[in-house]
Amino acid sequence: QVQLVESGGGLVQAGGSLRLSCAASGITFSINRMAWYRQAPGKQRELVANIYHGGSTNYADSVKGRFTISRDNAKNALYLQMNSLKREDTAVYYCNLRTVSVVDFWGQGTQVTVSS
């Protein structure tokens, strides 16, 4: 059974930093991609950043230069370093894992709140 468990969310002042972690377990297949999504109140879930098995990354324009995604393939762990946080980064952040068969798994989410 696949489990994704996020941690590291919390309350931070604007301009501050947080580091999110996602621990994946029960992986018995090849992973194509891991990603962070977020969903703010009243808005659709959006892709924040993704990273492929080979290491290539993509970022939403809104977080480029401020967020860094990384992964530890040996540990099936995913990270998101968030710097220079803004109020508009407030959301629930979700860890996503996509298999080579394009099956998605999701974590339960971790709340990030940025205060002014």
C-alpha positions in Angstrom: 0.0 0.0 0.0 1.5 3.3 -1.1 1.7 6.0 1.5 2.9 9.6 1.1 3.3 11.6 4.3 4.1 15.3 4.2 5.6 17.3 7.0 7.2 20.7 7.6 4.2 23.0 7.1 3.4 25.7 9.5 3.0 29.4 10.1 5.7 31.7 8.9 6.0 35.5 8.4 6.3 36.9 4.9 9.9 36.7 3.7 10.6 33.6 5.8 11.4 30.1 4.8 10.0 26.6 5.2 11.1 23.2 4.1 8.5 20.6 3.3 9.3 16.9 3.2 7.4 13.9 1.8 8.2 10.4 2.8 7.0 7.7 0.4 6.5 4.1 1.4 5.1 0.9 -0.1 6.8 1.7 -3.4 7.1 -1.5 -5.5 7.1 0.0 -9.0 9.0 2.5 -11.1 8.4 6.2 -10.3 8.3 8.6 -13.2 7.8 11.8 -11.4 7.3 13.4 -8.0 5.7 16.8 -7.5 4.4 19.3 -5.1 0.9 20.8 -5.7 -0.9 23.3 -3.6 -4.5 24.4 -3.1 -5.6 27.7 -1.6 -9.1 28.3 -0.3 -11.6 28.7 -3.1 -9.0 27.9 -5.8 -8.1 24.8 -7.8 -5.2 22.7 -7.0 -2.1 23.8 -8.9 1.3 22.4 -9.7 4.1 24.1 -7.8 7.1 22.1 -9.0 8.0 18.6 -10.2 11.1 16.5 -10.6 11.6 13.5 -12.8 13.6 10.4 -11.9 16.5 11.7 -13.9 16.5 14.9 -12.0 15.0 17.4 -14.4 12.7 20.0 -12.7 9.9 22.3 -13.6 8.5 25.2 -11.6 5.4 27.3 -11.7 6.2 30.9 -12.7 5.0 32.2 -9.4 7.6 30.3 -7.4 10.6 30.3 -9.7 13.7 31.6 -8.0 12.2 31.1 -4.6 11.4 27.4 -4.3 13.6 24.5 -4.9 12.4 20.9 -5.3 14.7 18.0 -4.7 14.4 14.2 -4.1 16.4 11.4 -2.6 15.7 8.4 -4.9 17.2 5.9 -2.5 14.8 7.0 0.3 11.9 7.8 -2.0 11.8 11.1 -0.3 10.8 14.5 -1.8 11.5 18.0 -0.5 10.5 21.5 -1.2 12.7 24.4 0.1 10.5 27.5 0.1 12.3 30.9 0.6 11.1 34.5 0.4 7.5 33.3 1.2 4.6 35.5 0.3 1.1 35.7 1.6 -0.1 34.3 -1.7 1.9 31.1 -1.0 -0.6 30.2 1.7 -2.2 26.9 0.8 -2.4 23.2 1.6 0.6 21.6 -0.1 0.3 18.1 -1.4 2.9 15.6 -2.3 2.3 13.7 -5.6 3.9 10.6 -7.0 3.3 9.5 -10.6 4.2 6.1 -11.9 5.5 5.3 -15.4 1.9 4.0 -16.0 0.6 7.5 -15.2 -1.1 6.5 -12.0 -1.1 9.2 -9.3 -0.8 8.9 -5.6 -1.3 11.8 -3.2 -0.4 12.6 0.4 -2.9 14.1 2.9 -1.5 17.6 2.6 0.3 20.0 5.0 -0.9 23.5 5.7 1.4 26.4 4.9 0.3 29.8 6.2 2.2 33.0 5.5 1.4 36.0 7.6 2.2 39.6 6.7 
